[in-house]
Protein backbone atom coordinates (compact mmCIF):
# COMPACT_ATOMS: atom_id res chain seq x y z
CA UNK A 1 0.00 0.00 0.00
CA UNK A 2 1.46 3.36 -1.04
CA UNK A 3 1.84 6.10 1.56
CA UNK A 4 0.69 8.74 -0.94
CA UNK A 5 -2.11 10.83 0.53
CA UNK A 6 -4.21 10.46 -2.61
CA UNK A 7 -4.16 6.69 -1.98
CA UNK A 8 -5.02 6.97 1.70
CA UNK A 9 -1.65 7.78 3.25
CA UNK A 10 -0.72 10.65 5.55
CA UNK A 11 -0.17 13.98 3.74
CA UNK A 12 3.10 15.84 4.02
CA UNK A 13 1.29 18.93 5.22
CA UNK A 14 -1.98 19.72 7.01
CA UNK A 15 -1.49 23.36 8.00
CA UNK A 16 -2.42 26.23 5.69
CA UNK A 17 0.06 28.41 3.84
CA UNK A 18 0.08 32.20 4.43
CA UNK A 19 -3.21 33.91 3.61
CA UNK A 20 -3.65 36.05 0.51
CA UNK A 21 -4.28 38.95 0.05
CA UNK A 22 -2.27 40.49 2.87
CA UNK A 23 -3.04 43.76 4.65
CA UNK A 24 -2.24 45.65 7.83
CA UNK A 25 -3.50 48.48 10.01
CA UNK A 26 -2.43 51.15 7.57
CA UNK A 27 -4.84 49.75 4.98
CA UNK A 28 -7.66 49.82 7.51
CA UNK A 29 -6.88 53.46 8.35
CA UNK A 30 -6.88 54.50 4.68
CA UNK A 31 -10.21 52.77 4.07
CA UNK A 32 -11.80 54.45 7.07
CA UNK A 33 -10.47 57.81 5.88
CA UNK A 34 -12.08 57.28 2.46
CA UNK A 35 -15.30 56.13 4.07
CA UNK A 36 -15.53 59.18 6.28
CA UNK A 37 -14.57 61.55 3.46
CA UNK A 38 -17.65 60.50 1.46
CA UNK A 39 -15.46 60.91 -1.63
CA UNK A 40 -15.76 57.28 -2.71
CA UNK A 41 -15.96 57.17 -6.49
CA UNK A 42 -13.76 57.52 -9.54
CA UNK A 43 -15.08 60.97 -10.42
CA UNK A 44 -13.80 63.68 -10.41
CA UNK A 45 -11.18 61.94 -12.51
CA UNK A 46 -8.53 61.13 -11.62
CA UNK A 47 -9.64 61.12 -8.03
CA UNK A 48 -7.09 61.88 -5.30
CA UNK A 49 -5.87 58.45 -4.19
CA UNK A 50 -6.22 56.92 -7.67
CA UNK A 51 -4.02 59.69 -9.05
CA UNK A 52 -1.46 59.25 -6.28
CA UNK A 53 -1.28 55.50 -6.78
CA UNK A 54 -1.03 55.76 -10.58
CA UNK A 55 1.86 58.23 -10.38
CA UNK A 56 3.77 56.16 -7.82
CA UNK A 57 3.18 52.88 -9.63
CA UNK A 58 4.32 54.27 -12.99
CA UNK A 59 7.46 55.77 -11.43
CA UNK A 60 8.24 52.47 -9.68
CA UNK A 61 8.33 50.78 -13.10
CA UNK A 62 10.22 53.53 -14.91
CA UNK A 63 7.31 55.00 -16.88
CA UNK A 64 6.16 58.63 -16.96
CA UNK A 65 2.39 58.14 -16.77
CA UNK A 66 -0.12 55.79 -15.18
CA UNK A 67 -3.90 55.47 -15.39
CA UNK A 68 -6.01 53.22 -13.17
CA UNK A 69 -8.97 51.39 -14.68
CA UNK A 70 -11.46 48.59 -14.12
CA UNK A 71 -9.36 45.46 -14.74
CA UNK A 72 -6.48 43.99 -16.69
CA UNK A 73 -8.56 43.04 -19.72
CA UNK A 74 -9.84 46.60 -20.02
CA UNK A 75 -6.24 47.77 -19.64
CA UNK A 76 -5.27 45.84 -22.79
CA UNK A 77 -8.39 47.03 -24.63
CA UNK A 78 -7.69 50.67 -23.76
CA UNK A 79 -4.01 50.30 -24.67
CA UNK A 80 -4.82 48.84 -28.08
CA UNK A 81 -7.27 51.62 -28.87
CA UNK A 82 -4.95 54.32 -27.59
CA UNK A 83 -2.13 52.95 -29.75
CA UNK A 84 -4.31 53.13 -32.86
CA UNK A 85 -4.99 49.41 -33.34
CA UNK A 86 -8.26 49.17 -35.21
CA UNK A 87 -10.71 47.06 -37.14
CA UNK A 88 -9.11 44.17 -39.00
CA UNK A 89 -5.57 44.77 -37.74
CA UNK A 90 -3.67 41.69 -36.63
CA UNK A 91 -2.03 41.46 -33.22
CA UNK A 92 0.49 38.73 -32.41
CA UNK A 93 -0.42 37.03 -29.10
CA UNK A 94 1.23 34.05 -27.36
CA UNK A 95 -1.06 31.04 -27.33
CA UNK A 96 -0.26 30.21 -23.70
CA UNK A 97 -2.00 32.95 -21.73
CA UNK A 98 -5.27 33.92 -20.11
CA UNK A 99 -8.17 34.28 -22.55
CA UNK A 100 -8.57 37.97 -21.69
CA UNK A 101 -5.35 38.84 -23.49
CA UNK A 102 -6.96 37.73 -26.74
CA UNK A 103 -10.56 38.76 -26.06
CA UNK A 104 -9.36 42.32 -25.49
CA UNK A 105 -7.90 42.24 -29.01
CA UNK A 106 -11.23 41.06 -30.40
CA UNK A 107 -13.13 43.73 -28.48
CA UNK A 108 -10.83 46.37 -29.97
CA UNK A 109 -11.94 45.21 -33.44
CA UNK A 110 -8.61 43.56 -34.18
CA UNK A 111 -7.61 39.93 -34.78
CA UNK A 112 -5.44 37.94 -32.37
CA UNK A 113 -2.96 35.71 -34.17
CA UNK A 114 -1.62 33.04 -31.84
CA UNK A 115 2.03 32.01 -31.83
CA UNK A 116 3.92 29.42 -29.84
CA UNK A 117 6.00 30.03 -26.75
CA UNK A 118 9.57 29.35 -25.70
CA UNK A 119 9.90 25.99 -23.90
CA UNK A 120 12.09 27.45 -21.13
CA UNK A 121 10.03 30.57 -20.31
CA UNK A 122 6.54 29.83 -21.71
CA UNK A 123 6.61 33.37 -23.11
CA UNK A 124 6.27 34.43 -26.75
CA UNK A 125 8.84 32.82 -29.06
CA UNK A 126 10.31 35.74 -30.99
CA UNK A 127 11.24 33.80 -34.12
CA UNK A 128 7.83 32.14 -34.33
CA UNK A 129 6.28 35.60 -33.97
CA UNK A 130 8.44 36.85 -36.83
CA UNK A 131 7.17 34.05 -39.07
CA UNK A 132 3.55 34.97 -38.26
CA UNK A 133 3.82 38.58 -39.44
CA UNK A 134 1.70 39.65 -42.40
CA UNK A 135 0.86 42.94 -44.06
CA UNK A 136 -2.03 43.22 -41.59
CA UNK A 137 0.14 42.90 -38.47
CA UNK A 138 0.15 46.10 -36.43
CA UNK A 139 1.20 45.05 -32.93
CA UNK A 140 3.02 42.54 -30.75
CA UNK A 141 1.41 41.66 -27.43
CA UNK A 142 4.00 39.77 -25.35
CA UNK A 143 2.86 38.28 -22.04
CA UNK A 144 5.30 38.07 -19.13
CA UNK A 145 4.16 34.79 -17.65
CA UNK A 146 4.19 33.40 -14.10
CA UNK A 147 7.86 34.01 -13.21
CA UNK A 148 9.55 34.81 -16.53
CA UNK A 149 9.64 37.71 -19.00
CA UNK A 150 9.27 37.63 -22.75
CA UNK A 151 12.69 38.33 -24.26
CA UNK A 152 12.11 42.01 -24.84
CA UNK A 153 15.32 43.02 -26.63
CA UNK A 154 14.72 40.87 -29.73
CA UNK A 155 10.99 41.65 -29.61
CA UNK A 156 11.65 45.39 -29.57
CA UNK A 157 14.15 45.00 -32.39
CA UNK A 158 11.55 43.11 -34.43
CA UNK A 159 8.99 45.81 -33.70
CA UNK A 160 11.40 48.52 -34.85
CA UNK A 161 12.21 46.64 -38.05
CA UNK A 162 8.54 46.21 -38.96
CA UNK A 163 7.11 49.42 -37.44
CA UNK A 164 4.95 47.57 -34.92
CA UNK A 165 3.36 48.69 -31.66
CA UNK A 166 4.44 46.73 -28.56
CA UNK A 167 1.95 46.36 -25.71
CA UNK A 168 3.20 44.40 -22.70
CA UNK A 169 0.78 42.23 -20.75
CA UNK A 170 2.29 42.52 -17.27
CA UNK A 171 -0.53 40.94 -15.26
CA UNK A 172 1.95 38.61 -13.53
CA UNK A 173 5.02 40.80 -13.00
CA UNK A 174 4.30 43.78 -10.75
CA UNK A 175 7.65 45.25 -9.74
CA UNK A 176 9.69 42.98 -12.03
CA UNK A 177 12.64 44.18 -14.08
CA UNK A 178 14.25 42.98 -17.32
CA UNK A 179 17.85 44.20 -17.69
CA UNK A 180 17.13 46.98 -15.23
CA UNK A 181 14.00 48.15 -17.03
CA UNK A 182 10.65 47.94 -15.30
CA UNK A 183 7.84 45.72 -16.51
CA UNK A 184 5.55 47.68 -18.82
CA UNK A 185 8.07 50.44 -19.50
CA UNK A 186 9.87 48.85 -22.46
CA UNK A 187 7.12 48.75 -25.08
CA UNK A 188 4.72 51.51 -26.05
CA UNK A 189 2.28 50.66 -23.25
CA UNK A 190 2.26 48.27 -20.28
CA UNK A 191 -0.91 46.70 -18.86
CA UNK A 192 -1.35 45.27 -15.35
CA UNK A 193 -4.16 43.40 -13.63
CA UNK A 194 -5.01 44.05 -9.98
CA UNK A 195 -7.39 41.09 -9.58
CA UNK A 196 -7.50 39.12 -6.32
CA UNK A 197 -4.77 36.57 -7.06
CA UNK A 198 -2.25 39.05 -8.47
CA UNK A 199 0.95 40.25 -6.77
CA UNK A 200 -0.82 43.53 -6.05
CA UNK A 201 -4.57 43.55 -5.70
CA UNK A 202 -7.61 45.63 -4.90
CA UNK A 203 -9.96 42.71 -5.54
CA UNK A 204 -10.52 43.89 -9.10
CA UNK A 205 -8.78 46.63 -11.04
CA UNK A 206 -6.01 47.37 -13.50
CA UNK A 207 -3.52 50.02 -14.51
CA UNK A 208 -1.90 51.17 -17.76
CA UNK A 209 1.56 52.74 -17.76
CA UNK A 210 3.37 54.47 -20.62
CA UNK A 211 5.87 57.19 -21.41
CA UNK A 212 3.93 58.25 -24.52
CA UNK A 213 1.78 61.23 -23.68
CA UNK A 214 -0.39 60.72 -26.78
CA UNK A 215 -1.33 57.23 -25.59
CA UNK A 216 -1.79 58.36 -22.00
CA UNK A 217 -4.25 61.06 -23.00
CA UNK A 218 -6.32 58.67 -25.07
CA UNK A 219 -6.38 56.06 -22.29
CA UNK A 220 -7.66 58.69 -19.87
CA UNK A 221 -10.44 59.69 -22.25
CA UNK A 222 -11.41 56.07 -22.87
CA UNK A 223 -11.61 55.45 -19.12
CA UNK A 224 -13.43 58.68 -18.28
CA UNK A 225 -16.46 58.61 -20.61
CA UNK A 226 -14.63 60.31 -23.48
CA UNK A 227 -13.82 63.46 -21.53
CA UNK A 228 -10.68 65.40 -22.41
CA UNK A 229 -7.48 64.27 -20.70
CA UNK A 230 -6.09 66.31 -17.82
CA UNK A 231 -3.21 67.49 -20.03
CA UNK A 232 -5.05 67.44 -23.40
CA UNK A 233 -1.97 68.39 -25.38
CA UNK A 234 -3.06 66.34 -28.41
CA UNK A 235 -6.72 67.42 -28.22
CA UNK A 236 -8.12 64.11 -29.44
CA UNK A 237 -11.85 63.53 -28.95
CA UNK A 238 -13.12 59.96 -28.84
CA UNK A 239 -16.08 57.94 -27.61
CA UNK A 240 -15.16 56.52 -24.21
CA UNK A 241 -16.78 54.61 -21.38
CA UNK A 242 -16.66 54.51 -17.60
CA UNK A 243 -13.79 52.24 -16.57
CA UNK A 244 -12.76 54.23 -13.48
CA UNK A 245 -11.77 52.65 -10.16
CA UNK A 246 -13.02 53.79 -6.76
CA UNK A 247 -11.11 55.54 -3.99
CA UNK A 248 -11.57 52.43 -1.83
CA UNK A 249 -9.60 50.40 -4.37
CA UNK A 250 -6.92 53.07 -4.64
CA UNK A 251 -6.56 53.19 -0.86
CA UNK A 252 -5.86 49.46 -0.76
CA UNK A 253 -3.45 49.70 -3.69
CA UNK A 254 -1.27 52.27 -1.98
CA UNK A 255 -0.68 49.76 0.80
CA UNK A 256 -0.04 47.00 -1.72
CA UNK A 257 2.66 49.12 -3.36
CA UNK A 258 4.28 49.83 0.01
CA UNK A 259 4.84 46.12 0.72
CA UNK A 260 5.56 45.03 -2.87
CA UNK A 261 9.36 44.93 -2.66
CA UNK A 262 9.48 43.18 0.71
CA UNK A 263 7.13 40.41 -0.42
CA UNK A 264 8.94 40.09 -3.75
CA UNK A 265 12.26 39.59 -1.96
CA UNK A 266 10.72 36.85 0.20
CA UNK A 267 9.28 35.06 -2.83
CA UNK A 268 12.55 35.31 -4.71
CA UNK A 269 14.61 33.95 -1.81
CA UNK A 270 12.26 31.02 -1.29
CA UNK A 271 11.99 30.34 -5.03
CA UNK A 272 15.77 29.93 -5.11
CA UNK A 273 15.56 27.37 -2.30
CA UNK A 274 12.71 25.50 -4.01
CA UNK A 275 14.56 25.41 -7.32
CA UNK A 276 17.58 23.90 -5.58
CA UNK A 277 15.38 21.21 -4.02
CA UNK A 278 13.51 20.35 -7.22
CA UNK A 279 16.73 20.16 -9.24
CA UNK A 280 17.63 17.03 -7.30
CA UNK A 281 14.38 15.18 -8.03
CA UNK A 282 14.24 12.90 -11.08
CA UNK A 283 11.29 13.56 -13.37
CA UNK A 284 10.76 17.26 -12.64
CA UNK A 285 12.57 20.25 -14.09
CA UNK A 286 12.64 23.77 -12.68
CA UNK A 287 12.44 26.46 -15.34
CA UNK A 288 15.98 27.44 -16.34
CA UNK A 289 17.26 30.73 -14.97
CA UNK A 290 16.66 33.78 -17.15
CA UNK A 291 19.80 35.94 -16.88
CA UNK A 292 18.00 39.03 -18.21
CA UNK A 293 15.85 39.24 -15.07
CA UNK A 294 17.30 41.84 -12.73
CA UNK A 295 14.31 41.84 -10.34
CA UNK A 296 12.10 38.78 -10.10
CA UNK A 297 8.32 38.85 -9.92
CA UNK A 298 6.82 35.45 -9.12
CA UNK A 299 3.07 35.30 -9.63
CA UNK A 300 3.21 31.50 -9.69
CA UNK A 301 6.21 29.26 -9.25
CA UNK A 302 6.20 27.00 -12.33
CA UNK A 303 8.14 23.81 -12.89
CA UNK A 304 7.91 21.07 -15.51
CA UNK A 305 6.73 17.50 -15.01
CA UNK A 306 8.99 15.35 -17.20
CA UNK A 307 9.05 11.74 -15.96
CA UNK A 308 10.84 9.08 -17.97
CA UNK A 309 7.70 6.95 -17.75
CA UNK A 310 4.55 8.80 -18.85
CA UNK A 311 2.05 6.29 -17.44
CA UNK A 312 1.09 8.85 -14.80
CA UNK A 313 -0.31 11.98 -16.37
CA UNK A 314 0.60 15.47 -15.27
CA UNK A 315 -3.00 15.96 -14.08
CA UNK A 316 -2.79 12.91 -11.81
CA UNK A 317 0.60 14.06 -10.53
CA UNK A 318 -0.89 17.46 -9.65
CA UNK A 319 -3.88 15.86 -7.93
CA UNK A 320 -1.49 13.76 -5.86
CA UNK A 321 0.59 16.81 -4.96
CA UNK A 322 -2.57 18.66 -3.97
CA UNK A 323 -3.56 15.77 -1.71
CA UNK A 324 -0.23 16.14 0.07
CA UNK A 325 -1.33 19.61 1.17
CA UNK A 326 0.39 21.62 -1.58
CA UNK A 327 -2.10 23.79 -3.54
CA UNK A 328 -1.18 23.33 -7.18
CA UNK A 329 -2.56 23.35 -10.68
CA UNK A 330 -1.68 21.87 -14.03
CA UNK A 331 -4.18 23.16 -16.53
CA UNK A 332 -3.80 26.69 -15.20
CA UNK A 333 -3.88 27.98 -18.77
CA UNK A 334 -4.73 26.31 -22.05
CA UNK A 335 -3.77 27.49 -25.51
CA UNK A 336 -6.43 30.16 -25.94
CA UNK A 337 -7.53 28.78 -29.29
CA UNK A 338 -8.53 25.55 -27.52
CA UNK A 339 -10.18 27.14 -24.52
CA UNK A 340 -13.89 26.64 -23.84
CA UNK A 341 -14.02 30.32 -22.89
CA UNK A 342 -12.77 31.52 -26.29
CA UNK A 343 -15.61 30.97 -28.73
CA UNK A 344 -14.63 33.56 -31.33
CA UNK A 345 -16.87 33.19 -34.40
CA UNK A 346 -17.07 35.37 -37.54
CA UNK A 347 -20.77 36.04 -36.95
CA UNK A 348 -19.86 37.65 -33.62
CA UNK A 349 -16.59 39.25 -34.70
CA UNK A 350 -16.85 40.26 -38.38
CA UNK A 351 -13.20 41.34 -38.51
CA UNK A 352 -12.34 37.64 -38.68
CA UNK A 353 -13.61 37.47 -42.26
CA UNK A 354 -12.84 40.94 -43.65
CA UNK A 355 -10.64 40.90 -46.77
CA UNK A 356 -10.22 37.11 -46.57
CA UNK A 357 -11.39 34.25 -48.74
CA UNK A 358 -12.00 32.22 -45.58
CA UNK A 359 -12.49 33.59 -42.06
CA UNK A 360 -9.87 33.04 -39.38
CA UNK A 361 -10.41 29.56 -37.94
CA UNK A 362 -8.94 29.37 -34.45
CA UNK A 363 -9.55 25.64 -34.16
CA UNK A 364 -6.97 25.16 -36.92
CA UNK A 365 -4.15 26.77 -34.93
CA UNK A 366 -1.43 24.50 -33.56
CA UNK A 367 1.23 25.57 -31.05
CA UNK A 368 2.99 22.39 -29.85
CA UNK A 369 4.97 23.91 -26.99
CA UNK A 370 1.90 25.67 -25.58
CA UNK A 371 -0.14 22.48 -25.88
CA UNK A 372 2.54 20.42 -24.15
CA UNK A 373 2.74 22.98 -21.35
CA UNK A 374 -1.02 23.04 -20.90
CA UNK A 375 -1.83 19.35 -21.03
CA UNK A 376 1.33 17.42 -20.19
CA UNK A 377 4.06 19.40 -18.51
CA UNK A 378 3.52 22.60 -16.50
CA UNK A 379 2.86 22.63 -12.75
CA UNK A 380 1.79 25.93 -11.17
CA UNK A 381 2.20 26.76 -7.48
CA UNK A 382 0.50 29.98 -6.28
CA UNK A 383 2.81 32.72 -5.08
CA UNK A 384 1.58 32.78 -1.48
CA UNK A 385 3.19 29.37 -0.92
CA UNK A 386 6.50 31.28 -0.91
CA UNK A 387 5.49 33.91 1.65
CA UNK A 388 5.98 31.86 4.82
CA UNK A 389 9.28 30.46 6.08
CA UNK A 390 11.84 27.98 4.80
CA UNK A 391 9.98 25.10 6.45
CA UNK A 392 7.02 25.80 4.16
CA UNK A 393 9.27 25.61 1.11
CA UNK A 394 10.85 22.41 2.38
CA UNK A 395 7.36 20.90 2.66
CA UNK A 396 6.80 21.66 -1.02
CA UNK A 397 10.05 19.99 -2.01
CA UNK A 398 9.35 16.96 0.19
CA UNK A 399 5.86 16.59 -1.27
CA UNK A 400 7.13 16.69 -4.86
CA UNK A 401 9.80 14.13 -4.02
CA UNK A 402 7.24 11.90 -2.27
CA UNK A 403 4.83 11.93 -5.21
CA UNK A 404 7.59 11.27 -7.74
CA UNK A 405 8.77 8.34 -5.63
CA UNK A 406 5.23 6.95 -5.61
CA UNK A 407 4.43 7.18 -9.31
CA UNK A 408 4.53 3.42 -9.76
CA UNK A 409 1.67 3.07 -7.26
CA UNK A 410 -0.20 5.88 -9.00
CA UNK A 411 0.26 4.26 -12.38
CA UNK A 412 -1.99 1.36 -11.42
CA UNK A 413 -4.82 3.59 -10.15
CA UNK A 414 -7.89 4.88 -11.92
CA UNK A 415 -7.15 8.15 -13.78
CA UNK A 416 -10.38 9.60 -12.37
CA UNK A 417 -8.32 10.42 -9.26
CA UNK A 418 -7.16 13.50 -11.17
CA UNK A 419 -10.56 15.02 -10.38
CA UNK A 420 -10.83 18.78 -10.82
CA UNK A 421 -7.34 19.06 -12.28
CA UNK A 422 -8.48 17.76 -15.67
CA UNK A 423 -11.58 19.95 -15.86
CA UNK A 424 -11.97 22.58 -18.54
CA UNK A 425 -12.07 26.15 -17.30
CA UNK A 426 -15.73 26.47 -18.16
CA UNK A 427 -16.51 23.73 -15.60
CA UNK A 428 -14.27 24.99 -12.80
CA UNK A 429 -15.89 27.95 -10.98
CA UNK A 430 -17.81 26.03 -8.32
CA UNK A 431 -14.92 23.72 -7.48
CA UNK A 432 -12.34 26.53 -7.38
CA UNK A 433 -14.54 28.51 -5.03
CA UNK A 434 -14.80 25.54 -2.71
CA UNK A 435 -11.03 25.01 -2.69
CA UNK A 436 -10.59 28.72 -1.83
CA UNK A 437 -7.21 29.25 -3.40
Secondary structure, DSSP 8 states (H G I E B T S, - for coil): ----GGGT---S--S----SS---HHHHHHHHHHHHHT--SS-SSS-HHHHHHHHHHHHHTT-SEEEEES-HHHHHHHHHHHTT--TT-EEEEESBS-HHHHHHHHHTT-EEEEE-B-TTT-SB-HHHHHHT--TTEEEEE-B--TT----HHHHHHHHHHHT-EEEEE-TT-TT-EETTEETTSSSSEEEEE--TTSSS-SSS-EEEEES-HHHHHHHHHHHBTT---SS-SS-------B----HHHHHHHHHHHHHHHHHHHHHHHHHHHHHHHHTTSTTEEE----TTEEE---SEEEEEE--S-TTS-HHHHHHHHHHTT---BS-S--BGGG-TT----TTT-GGGTTT-SS---GGG---HHHHHIIIIIEEEEEGGGGSS-HHHHHHHHHHHHHHHHTHHHHHTS-GGGGGGGG--GGGTHHHHHHHT-
